[in-house]
Amino acid sequence: MDLKSLSQFEEIGGLVSDKPVEKDITWNNGTEDIVLTVRVRPLAYGDFDKIIASHDDERSQNAALIAASVLVEKDKPMPYVKAYQLKPSLAAAIIEAVTEVNQVKS
């Protein structure tokens, strides 16, 4: 297919949707497994690029990824400071959901 118009990019699914995706994750809080539903905003190439390009030694890339992806109250992005404060096991479960939504292949 010869991509000559923006509509063709849309037709083939090449542009990221702005609709959040609900993902269930299981997290153990130390005493029990809890099933949580997180709202993940699909990220465009530019979003990933911005997270990687703005990386410095003072900021966590994973916390920045969570902050850019996870929607909380009234579909607002989770503040970076709160993403940074997540327990590592919960952050790992959220990163897995973000990876699934964005179909990131390792």
C-alpha distances in whole Angstrom, upper triangle without the diagonal:
4,6,9,11,13,13,9,10,13,11,10,13,13,16,19,22,25,27,29,29,32,33,36,38,41,43,47,49,52,54,51,47,46,43,41,38,36,34,31,29,25,25,22,21,24,26,26,26,29,31,31,32,35,36,40,43,44,41,40,36,36,38,36,33,35,36,33,31,34,35,39,41,40,36,37,36,39,41,41,44,44,41,43,46,44,46,44,43,42,40,38,38,36,34,33,32,30,28,27,26,24,23,24,24,27
4,6,9,12,12,9,10,14,13,12,15,13,16,20,22,25,28,30,30,34,35,38,40,43,45,49,51,54,55,53,49,48,45,43,40,37,35,32,29,26,25,22,21,23,26,26,26,29,31,30,31,34,36,39,42,44,41,40,36,36,38,36,33,35,36,33,32,35,36,40,42,40,37,38,36,39,41,40,44,44,41,43,46,45,47,45,45,43,41,40,39,37,35,34,33,31,29,29,27,25,24,25,25,28
4,6,8,9,6,7,10,10,10,12,11,13,17,19,22,24,27,28,31,32,36,37,41,43,47,48,51,53,51,47,45,42,40,37,35,32,29,26,23,22,19,18,20,23,23,23,25,28,28,28,31,33,36,40,41,38,37,33,34,36,33,30,33,33,29,29,32,33,36,39,37,33,34,33,36,38,37,41,41,38,40,44,42,44,42,42,41,38,37,37,35,33,32,31,28,27,27,25,22,22,23,24,27
4,7,9,7,9,12,12,12,15,13,14,18,20,23,26,28,30,33,35,38,40,43,45,49,51,54,56,53,50,48,45,42,39,37,34,31,28,25,24,20,20,21,24,25,24,26,29,29,29,32,34,38,41,42,39,39,35,36,37,34,32,34,35,31,30,34,34,38,40,37,34,35,34,37,39,38,42,43,40,42,45,44,46,45,45,43,40,40,39,37,35,35,34,31,30,30,28,25,25,26,27,30
4,5,5,7,9,10,11,13,12,12,16,18,20,23,26,27,31,33,36,38,42,44,48,49,52,54,52,48,46,43,40,37,35,31,29,25,23,22,19,19,20,22,24,24,25,28,29,29,31,33,37,40,41,38,37,34,35,36,33,30,33,33,29,28,31,32,35,37,34,31,32,31,35,36,36,40,40,38,40,43,42,45,43,44,42,39,39,38,35,34,34,32,29,29,29,26,24,24,26,27,30
4,5,5,7,9,10,11,10,9,13,14,16,19,22,24,28,29,33,35,39,41,44,46,49,51,48,45,43,39,37,34,31,28,25,22,19,18,15,16,17,19,21,21,23,25,26,26,28,31,34,38,38,35,34,31,31,33,29,27,29,29,25,25,28,28,31,33,31,28,28,28,31,33,33,37,37,35,37,40,39,41,40,40,38,36,36,35,32,31,31,29,26,26,26,23,21,22,23,25,28
4,5,5,6,9,10,10,10,13,14,16,18,22,23,27,29,32,35,38,41,44,46,49,51,48,45,42,39,36,33,31,27,25,22,20,20,17,18,19,21,23,24,25,27,29,29,31,33,37,40,40,37,36,33,33,34,31,29,30,30,27,26,28,28,31,33,30,28,29,29,32,34,34,38,38,36,38,41,40,42,41,41,39,37,36,35,33,31,31,29,27,26,26,23,21,22,24,26,29
4,5,5,6,9,8,10,13,15,18,20,23,24,27,29,32,34,38,40,44,46,49,51,48,44,42,39,37,33,31,28,26,23,20,20,17,18,19,22,23,23,25,28,28,29,31,33,37,40,41,38,36,33,33,34,32,29,31,31,27,26,29,29,33,35,32,29,31,30,33,35,35,39,39,36,39,42,40,42,41,41,39,36,36,35,32,31,30,29,26,26,25,22,21,21,23,24,28
4,6,5,6,5,6,10,12,15,17,20,21,25,26,30,31,35,37,41,43,46,47,45,41,39,36,34,31,28,25,23,20,17,16,13,14,16,18,19,20,22,24,25,25,28,30,33,36,37,34,33,29,29,31,28,25,27,27,24,23,26,26,30,32,30,27,28,27,30,32,32,36,35,33,35,38,37,39,37,37,35,33,32,32,29,27,27,25,23,22,22,19,17,18,19,21,24
4,6,5,6,6,9,10,13,15,18,19,22,24,28,30,33,36,39,41,44,46,43,40,37,34,32,28,26,23,21,18,15,16,13,15,17,18,20,21,22,24,26,26,28,30,34,37,37,34,33,29,29,30,28,25,26,26,23,22,24,24,28,29,27,24,25,25,28,31,31,35,34,32,34,37,36,38,37,36,34,32,32,31,28,27,26,24,22,22,21,18,17,17,20,22,25
4,6,8,9,12,12,16,17,20,20,24,25,29,31,35,37,41,43,46,47,44,41,39,35,33,30,28,25,23,20,18,18,16,18,20,21,23,24,26,27,29,30,32,33,37,40,41,37,36,32,32,33,31,28,29,29,26,24,27,27,30,32,30,27,28,28,31,34,34,38,37,35,37,40,38,40,39,38,36,34,33,32,30,29,28,26,24,23,22,19,18,19,21,23,26
4,6,8,11,12,16,17,20,20,23,24,27,29,33,35,39,41,44,46,43,39,37,34,32,29,27,25,22,20,17,17,15,16,19,20,21,22,25,26,27,28,30,32,36,38,39,36,34,30,30,31,29,26,27,29,25,23,26,27,30,32,31,27,29,28,31,33,33,37,36,33,36,39,37,38,37,36,34,32,31,30,28,27,26,24,22,21,20,18,16,16,18,19,23
4,6,8,9,13,14,16,16,19,21,24,26,30,32,36,38,41,42,39,36,34,31,29,25,23,21,18,16,13,14,12,14,16,17,18,20,22,23,24,26,28,29,33,35,36,32,31,27,26,28,26,23,24,25,22,20,22,23,26,29,27,24,25,24,27,29,30,33,33,30,32,35,33,35,33,33,31,29,28,27,25,23,22,20,19,18,17,14,13,13,16,17,21
4,7,9,13,15,17,17,21,22,25,27,30,32,36,38,41,43,40,37,35,32,30,26,24,21,18,16,13,12,10,11,13,15,15,17,19,20,21,23,25,26,30,33,34,30,29,25,25,26,24,21,23,24,20,19,22,23,26,29,27,24,25,24,26,28,28,32,32,29,31,34,32,34,33,32,31,28,27,27,24,23,22,21,18,17,17,15,12,13,14,16,20
4,7,9,12,14,15,19,21,24,26,30,31,35,37,40,42,39,36,34,31,28,25,22,19,16,13,10,10,8,9,11,13,14,15,17,19,20,21,23,25,28,31,32,28,27,24,23,25,22,19,21,21,18,16,19,20,24,26,24,21,21,20,23,26,26,29,29,27,29,32,30,33,32,31,29,27,27,26,23,22,22,20,17,17,17,14,12,13,15,18,21
4,7,9,11,12,16,17,21,22,26,28,32,33,36,38,36,32,30,27,24,21,19,16,13,10,7,7,6,9,11,11,12,14,16,17,18,20,21,23,27,29,29,26,24,21,21,21,19,16,17,18,14,13,16,16,20,22,21,17,18,17,20,22,22,26,26,23,26,28,27,29,28,28,26,23,23,23,20,18,19,16,14,14,14,11,9,11,13,16,19
4,5,8,10,14,16,19,22,25,27,31,32,36,37,35,31,29,26,23,19,17,14,11,9,7,8,9,12,13,13,15,17,18,19,21,23,23,25,29,31,31,27,26,23,22,22,20,17,18,18,15,13,15,15,18,20,18,15,16,16,19,22,23,26,25,23,26,28,27,29,29,28,26,24,24,23,20,19,19,16,14,15,15,11,11,13,15,19,22
4,6,9,13,16,19,21,25,27,30,31,35,36,34,31,28,25,22,18,16,12,10,7,7,8,9,13,14,12,15,17,17,18,21,22,22,24,28,30,29,26,25,22,21,21,19,16,16,16,13,11,13,12,15,17,15,11,13,13,16,19,20,24,23,21,24,26,25,28,28,28,25,23,24,22,19,19,20,17,14,16,16,12,12,15,17,21,24
4,7,10,13,16,19,23,25,28,29,33,34,31,28,25,22,19,15,13,10,9,7,7,10,12,16,17,15,17,20,20,20,23,25,25,26,30,32,31,27,26,23,22,21,20,17,16,16,14,12,12,11,14,15,13,10,13,13,16,19,21,24,23,21,24,26,24,27,27,26,23,22,23,21,18,18,19,15,14,16,15,11,12,15,18,21,24
4,7,10,13,15,19,21,24,25,29,30,28,25,22,19,15,12,9,6,5,4,7,10,13,16,17,15,16,20,20,19,22,24,24,25,28,30,29,25,23,21,19,19,17,15,14,14,12,9,9,8,11,13,12,9,11,11,13,17,18,21,20,18,21,23,21,23,23,23,20,18,19,17,14,15,16,12,11,14,13,9,11,14,16,20,23
4,6,10,13,16,19,22,24,27,28,25,22,19,16,13,10,8,6,5,6,7,11,14,17,19,16,17,21,21,20,23,25,25,26,29,31,30,26,24,21,19,19,18,15,14,15,14,10,10,10,12,15,14,11,14,13,15,19,20,23,21,18,22,23,21,22,22,21,18,17,18,15,13,14,13,10,9,12,10,7,10,12,15,18,21
4,7,10,13,16,19,21,24,25,22,19,16,12,10,6,6,5,6,9,11,14,17,20,22,19,20,24,24,22,25,28,27,27,30,31,30,27,24,22,19,19,19,17,14,16,15,11,10,10,12,14,14,12,14,14,15,19,20,22,20,18,21,22,19,21,21,19,16,16,17,14,11,14,13,9,10,13,11,9,12,14,17,20,22
4,6,10,13,16,18,22,22,19,16,13,10,8,5,5,6,7,11,12,15,18,21,23,20,20,23,24,22,24,27,27,27,29,30,29,26,23,21,18,18,19,16,14,16,16,12,10,12,13,16,17,14,17,16,16,19,20,22,19,17,20,21,18,19,18,16,14,14,14,10,9,11,10,6,9,11,9,8,12,13,15,18,20
4,7,10,13,15,19,19,16,12,10,7,6,4,6,9,10,14,15,18,22,24,26,23,23,26,27,24,26,30,29,29,31,31,31,27,24,23,19,19,21,18,15,18,18,15,13,14,14,17,19,17,19,18,17,21,21,23,20,18,21,21,17,17,17,15,12,14,13,10,9,12,11,8,11,13,11,11,15,16,18,20,21
4,6,10,12,15,16,13,10,8,6,5,6,7,11,12,15,16,19,22,24,26,23,22,26,26,23,25,29,28,27,29,29,28,25,22,21,17,17,19,17,14,17,18,15,13,15,15,18,20,18,20,18,17,20,20,21,18,16,19,18,15,14,14,11,9,11,10,6,7,10,9,7,11,12,11,12,15,16,17,19,20
4,7,10,12,13,10,6,6,4,6,9,11,14,15,19,20,22,26,28,29,26,25,29,29,26,27,31,30,29,31,30,29,26,23,22,19,19,21,19,16,19,21,18,16,18,18,20,23,21,22,21,19,22,22,23,19,17,19,19,15,14,14,10,9,11,11,7,9,12,11,10,14,15,14,16,19,19,20,21,22
4,6,9,10,8,5,5,6,8,11,12,15,16,20,22,23,27,29,30,27,25,29,29,25,27,30,30,28,29,28,27,24,21,21,17,17,20,19,16,19,21,18,16,18,18,20,23,22,22,21,18,21,20,20,17,16,17,16,12,10,11,7,6,10,9,7,9,12,12,12,15,16,16,18,20,21,21,23,23
4,5,7,5,4,6,9,10,14,15,19,20,24,25,27,30,32,33,30,29,32,32,28,29,33,32,30,31,30,29,26,23,23,20,20,23,22,19,21,24,22,19,21,20,23,26,25,25,24,21,23,23,22,19,18,19,17,13,11,11,8,8,12,12,10,13,15,15,16,18,20,20,22,24,25,25,26,25
4,6,6,7,7,11,11,15,16,20,21,24,26,28,32,33,34,30,29,32,32,28,30,33,32,30,30,29,27,25,22,23,20,19,23,22,19,21,24,22,19,21,20,22,25,25,25,23,20,21,21,20,17,16,17,15,12,9,11,9,8,12,13,12,14,17,17,18,20,22,22,24,26,27,27,28,28
4,6,8,10,14,15,19,20,23,24,28,30,31,35,36,37,33,32,35,35,31,32,35,34,32,32,30,29,27,24,26,22,22,25,25,22,24,27,25,23,25,23,25,29,28,28,26,23,24,24,23,20,19,19,17,14,11,12,10,11,14,15,14,17,19,19,20,23,24,25,27,29,29,29,30,29
4,7,9,13,15,19,21,24,26,30,32,33,37,38,39,36,35,38,37,34,35,39,37,35,35,34,32,30,28,29,25,25,28,28,24,26,29,27,25,26,25,26,30,29,30,28,25,27,27,26,22,22,23,20,17,14,16,13,14,17,18,17,19,22,22,22,25,26,27,28,31,31,31,32,32
4,6,10,12,16,18,22,24,28,29,31,35,37,38,35,33,37,37,33,35,38,37,35,36,34,33,31,28,29,25,24,28,27,23,26,28,26,23,24,23,25,28,28,28,27,24,26,27,26,22,22,23,20,17,15,16,13,13,17,17,15,17,20,20,20,23,25,24,26,29,29,29,31,30
4,7,10,13,15,19,21,25,26,28,32,34,35,32,31,34,34,31,32,36,35,33,34,33,32,30,26,27,23,23,26,24,21,24,26,23,21,22,21,23,26,25,26,25,23,25,25,25,22,20,22,20,16,14,15,12,11,15,15,12,15,18,17,17,20,21,21,22,25,26,26,27,27
4,6,10,12,16,18,22,24,26,30,32,33,30,29,33,32,29,31,35,34,32,33,33,31,29,26,26,22,21,24,23,19,21,23,21,18,19,18,20,23,22,23,22,20,23,23,23,20,19,21,19,15,14,15,12,10,14,14,12,13,17,16,15,18,20,19,20,24,24,25,27,27
4,7,10,13,15,19,21,24,27,30,31,28,27,31,31,28,30,33,33,31,33,33,32,29,26,25,21,21,23,21,18,20,22,19,16,17,16,19,21,20,21,21,19,22,23,23,20,19,21,20,16,16,16,13,11,14,14,11,12,15,14,13,16,18,17,17,21,22,23,25,25
4,6,10,12,16,18,21,25,27,28,25,25,28,28,25,28,31,30,29,31,31,29,26,23,23,19,18,20,19,15,17,19,16,13,13,13,15,17,16,18,17,15,19,20,20,17,16,19,18,14,14,16,13,10,12,13,10,10,13,13,11,14,16,15,16,19,20,22,24,25
4,7,9,13,15,18,22,25,26,23,23,27,26,24,26,30,29,28,30,31,30,26,23,22,19,18,20,18,14,16,17,14,11,11,11,13,15,13,15,15,14,18,19,21,17,16,19,19,16,17,18,16,12,14,14,11,10,13,13,10,12,15,14,13,17,18,20,23,24
4,6,10,12,15,19,21,22,19,19,23,23,20,23,26,25,25,27,28,26,23,20,19,16,15,16,14,11,12,13,10,7,8,8,11,13,11,12,12,11,15,16,18,15,13,17,17,14,15,16,15,11,12,13,10,8,11,11,8,9,13,12,11,14,16,18,21,22
4,7,10,12,16,19,20,17,18,21,21,19,22,25,24,24,27,28,27,23,21,19,17,16,16,14,11,12,11,8,6,5,7,10,11,8,10,10,10,14,16,18,16,14,18,18,16,18,19,18,14,14,15,13,10,12,13,9,9,13,12,10,13,16,17,21,22
4,6,9,13,15,16,13,14,18,18,16,19,21,21,21,24,26,25,21,19,17,14,14,13,11,9,10,9,5,5,6,9,13,13,10,11,9,10,14,15,18,16,13,17,18,16,18,18,18,14,13,14,12,9,10,11,8,6,10,10,7,9,12,14,17,19
4,6,10,13,14,11,12,16,15,14,17,20,19,20,23,25,24,21,19,17,15,15,13,11,10,10,8,5,6,7,11,13,13,9,10,9,11,14,15,18,17,15,18,20,18,21,21,21,18,16,17,15,12,12,13,11,8,11,11,8,9,13,14,18,20
4,7,10,12,9,10,14,14,14,16,19,19,20,23,26,25,21,20,17,15,16,14,11,11,12,9,7,9,11,14,17,17,13,14,12,14,17,17,21,20,17,20,22,21,23,22,22,19,17,17,16,13,12,13,11,8,9,10,6,6,9,11,15,17
4,7,8,6,7,10,11,11,13,15,16,17,20,23,23,19,18,14,14,15,12,9,11,11,8,7,10,12,16,19,18,15,14,12,14,16,16,20,19,17,19,22,21,23,22,22,20,17,18,17,14,13,14,12,9,10,11,9,7,10,10,14,16
4,5,5,7,9,10,11,13,14,16,17,21,24,24,21,19,16,16,17,14,12,14,14,11,11,14,15,19,22,21,17,17,15,17,19,19,22,23,20,22,25,24,26,25,26,24,21,21,21,18,16,17,16,12,13,14,11,9,11,11,15,17
4,5,5,6,9,10,11,12,14,16,19,22,23,20,19,15,16,18,15,13,15,16,13,13,17,18,22,25,24,21,20,18,20,21,20,23,24,21,23,26,25,27,26,26,25,22,22,22,19,17,18,17,14,13,15,13,10,12,11,14,16
4,5,5,6,9,10,10,12,14,18,21,21,19,18,15,16,17,14,12,15,15,12,13,17,18,22,24,24,20,19,17,19,19,18,22,23,20,22,25,25,28,26,27,26,22,23,24,21,18,20,19,16,16,18,16,13,15,14,17,19
4,5,5,6,9,10,11,13,16,19,19,16,15,12,13,14,10,9,12,11,8,9,13,15,18,21,21,17,16,13,15,16,15,18,19,17,18,22,21,24,23,24,22,19,20,20,17,15,17,17,13,14,16,14,11,14,13,17,18
4,5,5,6,9,10,11,15,17,18,15,14,10,11,13,10,8,11,12,9,10,14,16,20,23,23,19,18,15,16,17,15,19,20,17,18,21,21,23,21,22,21,18,18,19,16,13,15,15,12,12,15,13,10,13,11,14,15
4,5,5,6,8,10,14,17,18,15,15,11,13,15,12,11,14,15,12,14,17,20,23,26,26,22,21,18,19,19,17,20,22,19,20,23,23,25,24,25,24,21,21,22,20,17,19,19,15,15,18,17,14,16,14,16,16
4,5,5,6,8,12,15,16,13,13,10,13,13,10,10,13,13,10,13,16,18,21,24,24,21,18,15,17,16,14,18,20,17,18,21,22,24,23,25,24,20,21,23,20,17,20,20,16,17,20,18,15,18,16,19,19
4,6,5,6,10,13,13,10,10,7,9,10,7,7,10,10,8,11,14,17,19,22,23,20,18,14,15,14,12,15,17,14,14,18,18,21,19,21,20,17,17,19,17,14,17,17,14,14,18,17,14,17,15,17,17
4,6,5,9,12,13,11,10,7,10,12,9,9,13,13,12,14,17,20,23,26,27,23,21,18,18,18,15,18,19,16,16,20,20,22,20,22,22,18,18,20,18,15,18,19,15,15,19,18,16,17,15,17,16
4,5,9,12,13,12,12,10,13,14,12,12,16,16,14,17,20,22,25,28,28,25,23,19,20,19,16,19,21,19,18,22,23,25,23,26,25,21,22,24,22,19,22,22,19,19,22,22,19,21,18,20,19
4,6,10,11,9,10,9,12,13,10,11,15,14,13,16,19,21,23,26,26,24,21,18,18,16,13,16,19,17,16,20,21,23,22,25,24,20,21,24,21,19,22,23,19,20,23,22,20,22,20,22,21
4,7,8,7,8,6,10,11,9,11,14,14,13,16,19,21,23,26,27,25,22,18,18,16,13,15,18,15,14,18,19,21,19,22,22,18,19,22,20,17,20,22,19,19,22,22,20,22,19,21,20
4,5,6,8,9,12,12,11,14,16,16,16,19,21,24,25,28,30,27,24,21,20,18,14,15,18,16,14,18,20,21,20,23,23,20,21,24,22,20,23,24,21,22,26,26,23,25,22,24,23
4,6,8,9,12,13,12,15,17,17,18,21,22,25,26,29,31,29,26,22,21,19,15,15,18,16,14,17,19,20,18,22,22,19,20,23,22,20,23,25,23,23,27,27,25,27,24,25,23
4,7,10,12,11,11,15,16,15,17,20,21,23,24,27,29,27,24,20,18,16,12,12,15,14,11,14,17,18,18,21,21,18,20,23,21,20,23,25,22,23,27,27,26,28,25,27,25
4,6,9,8,8,11,12,12,13,16,17,20,21,23,25,23,20,17,15,13,9,10,13,11,9,12,14,16,15,19,18,15,17,20,18,16,20,21,19,20,23,23,22,24,22,24,23
4,5,5,6,9,10,10,12,14,15,18,20,23,25,22,20,16,14,13,9,10,12,9,7,11,12,14,12,15,15,12,13,16,15,13,16,18,16,17,20,21,19,21,19,21,19
4,5,5,6,9,10,10,12,14,17,19,22,24,21,19,15,14,14,10,12,14,11,10,13,14,15,14,16,16,12,13,15,14,11,14,16,13,14,17,18,16,18,15,17,16
4,5,5,6,9,10,10,12,15,17,21,23,20,18,14,13,13,10,12,12,9,8,11,11,12,10,13,12,8,9,12,10,7,11,13,10,11,15,15,14,16,14,16,15
4,5,5,6,9,10,10,13,15,18,20,18,16,12,10,9,6,8,8,5,5,9,9,11,10,13,12,8,10,13,10,9,13,14,12,14,17,17,16,19,17,20,19
4,5,5,6,9,10,13,15,18,19,17,14,11,10,9,6,9,10,7,8,12,12,15,14,16,15,11,13,15,12,11,14,15,12,14,17,16,15,18,16,19,19
4,5,5,6,8,12,14,18,19,16,14,11,10,11,9,12,12,9,10,13,13,15,14,15,14,10,11,13,10,8,11,11,8,10,13,13,11,14,13,16,16
4,5,5,6,9,11,15,17,14,12,9,7,9,8,11,10,6,9,11,10,13,12,13,11,8,10,11,7,7,10,10,8,10,13,12,12,15,14,17,18
4,6,6,8,10,13,15,12,10,6,5,6,5,8,8,6,9,11,11,14,15,16,14,11,13,14,11,11,14,13,11,14,16,15,15,18,17,21,21
4,6,8,11,14,15,11,10,6,7,8,8,12,12,10,12,15,14,18,17,19,16,13,15,16,12,11,14,13,10,13,15,13,12,16,15,19,20
4,6,10,13,14,10,10,7,8,10,11,14,13,10,13,16,14,17,17,17,15,12,14,13,9,9,12,10,7,10,12,10,10,13,13,17,18
4,7,10,12,9,8,6,6,9,10,13,11,9,13,14,12,15,16,16,13,11,13,12,8,10,12,10,8,12,13,11,12,16,16,20,21
4,7,8,5,5,5,6,9,12,14,12,11,15,16,15,18,19,19,15,14,16,15,12,13,15,13,11,15,16,13,15,18,19,23,24
4,6,5,5,6,6,9,12,14,11,11,15,15,14,17,19,19,15,15,18,16,13,15,17,15,14,18,19,16,18,22,22,26,27
4,5,6,8,8,11,14,15,13,14,18,17,17,20,22,22,18,18,21,20,17,19,21,18,18,22,22,20,22,25,26,30,31
4,6,9,11,13,17,18,16,17,20,21,20,23,25,25,21,21,24,22,19,21,23,20,19,23,23,20,22,25,26,30,32
4,7,9,12,15,17,15,15,19,20,19,22,23,23,20,19,21,20,16,18,20,17,16,19,19,16,18,21,23,26,28
4,6,9,12,14,13,13,16,17,17,21,22,23,19,18,21,20,16,18,20,18,16,19,20,18,19,22,23,27,28
4,6,9,11,10,10,13,15,15,18,19,20,17,15,18,17,14,15,17,15,13,17,18,16,16,20,20,24,25
4,6,8,7,7,10,11,11,15,16,17,14,12,15,15,12,13,16,15,13,17,18,17,18,21,21,24,25
4,5,5,6,9,10,11,15,16,18,16,14,17,18,14,15,19,18,16,19,21,20,20,23,23,26,27
4,5,5,6,9,10,14,15,17,15,12,15,17,14,14,18,17,15,18,21,20,20,23,21,25,24
4,6,5,6,9,13,14,17,15,13,16,18,16,16,20,20,18,21,23,23,23,26,25,27,27
4,5,5,7,10,12,15,12,11,14,15,13,14,18,18,17,20,22,21,22,25,24,27,26
4,5,5,9,10,12,10,8,11,12,10,11,14,14,13,16,18,18,18,21,20,23,23
4,6,9,9,12,11,9,12,14,12,12,16,17,16,18,21,21,21,23,22,24,23
4,7,9,12,10,9,13,14,13,14,17,18,18,20,22,23,23,26,24,27,26
4,6,8,6,6,9,11,10,11,14,15,15,17,20,20,21,23,22,24,24
4,6,5,6,9,10,11,12,14,16,16,18,20,21,22,24,23,25,24
4,5,5,6,9,10,10,12,14,15,16,18,20,21,22,20,22,20
4,5,5,6,9,10,11,13,14,15,17,19,20,21,20,21,20
4,5,5,6,9,10,11,12,14,16,17,18,20,19,21,20
4,5,5,6,9,10,10,12,14,15,16,18,17,19,18
4,5,5,6,9,10,10,12,14,15,16,15,16,15
4,6,5,6,9,10,11,13,14,15,15,17,16
4,5,5,6,9,10,11,12,14,14,16,16
4,5,5,6,9,10,10,12,11,13,13
4,5,5,6,9,10,10,10,12,12
4,5,5,6,9,10,10,13,14
4,5,5,6,8,9,12,13
4,6,5,6,5,8,10
4,5,5,7,9,11
4,6,8,11,14
4,5,9,12
4,6,10
4,6
4
